[in-house]
């Protein structure tokens, strides 16, 4: 599958889930309308959302991620040379 097709399907599923959530929560407003940046439309009277606490990554977690990325790069290089 092409990456663009996968992303389009994910966006479609997100839209469906947001519509279902709106219906289940009994919220009023526009269903399925999205702004240019992909965020749900909000009215001017709504309060700004509270910021979530910043999550810090431990050195061990950072190392695990770096190692996984290196392995991924190695596989890509190996597959590209074939």
N, C-alpha and C positions, 0 to 999 in steps of 0.2 A: 504494500500500500504506500502511496505517496504521503509524505509528511503533511502537505497542504490538505489532503483529503481527510487524514486523521484529525487534524486540528479543526476542520470544519465540522466533523461529526461530534467532536468534544464540545464545541461551541453550541451546536444544536441540542445536545443532551443537557448542557448547563441551562439553556433557555427553558427547556421542558421542565427541569427540576425546579427552577425559580417560579414558573407558573404554577406548578403543583403545590409548592410551599405557600404561595400567595393564597391559593384557593383554600388550603387546609387551615391556614392561620386566620382566614377571614379578613384579611387586610383589604383596604380599598385602594384604588389607584390604578394606574395603567399597568397592564400585564403584558410582558414581552417587549415593552419599549426600552431601548437601551441608548445611552448616550454614545458619542463618537468614540470614547475610549473604552467602551465595553462595560461601563458601570451602570447599574440600574438607575433609571431616572429618579431624581429626588425633588421634592418641592422646596421652596424657599423657607417655609415655616418649620421644616424639620431641623432638629438640633444636630450639630456636628457629632459624628460617632466618636466614642471614647477611644483613645489610642491604646493598643495592646502593649503589654510590657515587652520590652526588647528581650529577645532570647539570645543568650550567649552560648557559643559553641566551645566545648572543652578542647584542649589540645589533642587529646586522643581521638575525639570525633573528627576534628579537622584533618588529622593524619589519615584516618580511615577513608575519608572522602577523597583526599589527595591521591591515596594509593588506588582507589577505585577508578579515578579519572585517568591515572597513568595506565592502568590495565586496559581501559577502554581505548585510549589512544594507541596502545600497542596493537590491539586487535584491528583497529581501523587501518593502521599502517600495514599490517600483515595481509589484510584482505585487499588493500589497494595495490599491493605489489603482485598479486596473483593474476 
